[in-house]
Amino acid sequence: MTVKRSLSFTDRHSNFLDEQVSKGVYSSTSASVGAAIEQMMQDEEARQAVLSGWAEDIRARAAMPRSEYVDADVVFGGVLNDLAAATRR
C-alpha cells in the first residue's frame, strides 16, 4: 500500500534529493526518501540489538556472585602504573 504525504524540506535537503534523482541514484524523490527511511529503520534495529545485548550483559553481571568479581586493581593496575610512570617523566 502506498500512502501520499506532503513533506517540506530545507533548500539543502531538496537540492540534494534533486541531485540524486538527476544522477540516477534514485528514480524519484519519493524513492530517495523511502531509501532514507529504510536506512533509519535498519539503524534503529541495529541500535535496539546493541542495547538489548548490553541489557542482557548487565543483568548477567548483576546476577554474578560477588566471589566472581575481578578486583579493579588487577584489571587496571598495569595501566595505572604506566600512567603514573608517564606523568613522572
N, C-alpha and C positions, 0 to 999 in steps of 0.2 A: 504494500500500500504506500502511496506517496501522499505526503501532506504538504500543502503550499503554505509558506510563511513569508512574511515581509521582514527583511533584515536590513539593518543600517550598518555601514562600515566607515571607518575613517578613510581619509584620502589615501593614506599609506597602504592600508589593507586592500582597498578597492583597486589601487594601481597594481599591487602585487597579484591579486586574483586575475586581473585583466592580462597581465604579462604571462602568467602561467597558462591561461587559455590560449593566448595568441601564439605561444611557443608550442602548443600541442601537448603540454604536460597533462592537461585535463581537457575533457571535451566541452565543459561548460563551467560557469561559476558555481552552479549547484553541485557539480561533481567534485570540484575542488573543496568546497565547504564540507561535503559529505566525507571526503577523504580525511579532512582535518578532524572531523568529529570521530571517525573511526579510530584515528591515531589517539585521540583523547581517551576513548573508551579502552583501548589497549593499554595505554599508560596507567589508567585507573585500575584496571585488572592487575597489572604488574605491581602497582603500589599496594593494593589490597593483599596480594600474595605475600609480599615482603612483610607488611605489618602483621599479617596472620602468623607468619613464621617467627617473627620477633615475639609475638604474644605467647606462642607455644613455648619458645625457649625461656622466656621469663617465668612462665608457670612451672616449667620443669626445674628451673634453678631455684624457684621459691620452695618447691617441694623437696629439694635436696636436703638430706640431713646435714646438720652443721659439721659433723665429723668429716664430711667430704669436701668442705670448703678448702680452698687453697689460700694460704696467707699472702697478703698483698706484698709483703717484703720479699717473699720468694719469687713472686711473679715479676715485680718491678725493681727488685733490688739491683740487678746489674745495670739497668738503665739509669736508675737514680745515682748509682756510683759513677757511671760515665758522665752524667750531667754535672755532678759535683766536681769531678776531676776537670772537666772542661771549663767550668767557671773559675777554677783556681788558677788557670793558666794566664 
